[in-house]
Amino acid sequence: MPDPTVPPTPPVPLDALLARADLGLRRIAGPADPAAVVHWAHTSEMADPYPYLLGGELLLSAGVHIPEGAGTGYFDAYVSRIVAAGGAALGFGVAPVHDTVPGALVEACEMHGLPLLEVPPRTTFSAVARALWQLMAQARTAELRRVTEAQQSLATAAARPDPVPAVLQQLARRLGGRAVLYGPEGAEVAGAGADPGEEVRAALVKLAEVVRPSGGTDPGQEPADARPSSASDTVAGVRLVAHGLGNGEGFVLGTAAPRRDAGDHTIASVAAVLLSLLTGERHSGSGAGRSSALVRLLLGATPAEVAPLLGGDRWRVVHGRPDGRRAPDPVAASALGAALGSTLVDVAGEAVRVLVPDGRTVDRVPGWTLGVSAAAAPRDWPAADTQAARALVRARATRTPLLRHGDRPALADLVPPDDADAHARALLAPIAQAPALVDTVRTWLSLHGSWDRTAVALGVHRNTVRQRIARCAALLEADLDDPDVRMELWFALRRA
């Protein structure tokens, strides 16, 4: 599935492709619309390409499908099918089948408003497709850079003394329009950017009601989880989008912009996450409760005494690590907390710790690997923290998105942590300085000694796995086919 935090690849303006001097393309029919864009290229010699088009293509053809003596009716049907399929333009190669573009094809494209490009004999269709992919790659790089800069500016704005207006101001500037935060009753709490006019303002207010959670407390109300998280509309040429904030307080972010670029949804989503956290802090009792709990802890109270201020008696500890090599940052950690329904988040090195009320279900979060503890009272939170950490280690070793700590005590729970750590360090010392060997033996053991599955999991050849395991056996001076040795190694690797 596509990563929702990454903007899609932007389309390429048709004029940018025409501007490539190395291609020598020439528009000979159809409108010269600077807004015309191409999403991809497709070559087809079918008389009816409709079933093979997705829309947005530059269809390339050398006219092999054109029967001898074809008249106006043939070309009219051919072009109309391309237009009906959503084709963006037609590129016609004048070699080797045809010396010139058929006049009836030019007339049909002009009549149906389909841009027709003449592809000269020296230009291959592969060269046209390659040039299109190059332009798309350049556009994607530029869009990713724009989105990254916007995310950084939004995070900086959220750290200011007046974070809500600052975030809205940055969002409005990045989108080139208006950004508004609506309160639970529908009133505008704050806004930034140029006024789009009365008609657009009224439409945006109505759109916000579509996504505002009602809570579902009254019999006639729609349940909160039945509402969409976002909705969009276009009024008077202005693109409107509403995002329901995830704090459950009924706040809605609305944006109005004259255009919509590929990364705008990603930028607005980041702003929505930040505003969810900010409005949850300022407008609900949770911020004051956490502040009071922190003060009492600093003044000597126990966790059991301050737990009621956090809103529950029993909690679960969740440890999470983002997939891939990247380390979690505060924005990513806050997004994980929002997905789990908790603002009690801590970035601890390469992992994020979240304290979640026992009554709230902990599900998988795309892009994260999670370890979940058993429900625990405040006096048992340190043990729950250890359970979550161990569950995360097992989840990463077995490539499981979410792993929960079992109700029964594990073998590791029967060994004092300090003794277990010392034993693991001593056992693994011969291979500790070779991360590739440690990762290989961990994966190999987690997959029950399967050479092929281990090779696929690590992205290496199966012979490489065999060589690494043989090297580990030699360095550890152990028989890795012995079940007792495997059990002891697995125990040590979980502590490493």
Secondary structure, 3 states (H helix, E strand, C coil): CCCCCCCCCCCEEHHHHHCCCCCCCEEEECCCCCCCEECEEEECCCCCCHHHCCCCEEEEECCCCCCCCCCHHHHHHHHHHHHHCCCCEEEEECCCCCCCCCHHHHHHHHHHCCCEEEECCCCCHHHHHHHHHHHHHHHHHHHHHHHHHHHHHHHHHHCCCCHHHHHHHHHHHHHCCEEEEECCCCCEEEEECCCCCHHHHHHHHHHHHHHCCCCCCCCCCCCHHHCCCEEEEEECCEEEEEEECCCCCCCEEEEEECCCCCCHHHHHHHHHHHHHHHHHHHHCCHHHHHHHHHHHHHCCCCHHHHHHHHCCCCEEEEEEEECCCCCCCHHHHHHHHHHHCCCCEEEECCEEEEEEECCCCCCCCCCEEEEECCCECHHHHHHHHHHHHHHHHHHHHCCCCEEECCCCCCHHHHCCHHHHHHHHHHHHHHHCCCHHHHHHHHHHHHCCCCHHHHHHHHCCCHHHHHHHHHHHHHHHCCCCCCHHHHHHHHHHHHHC
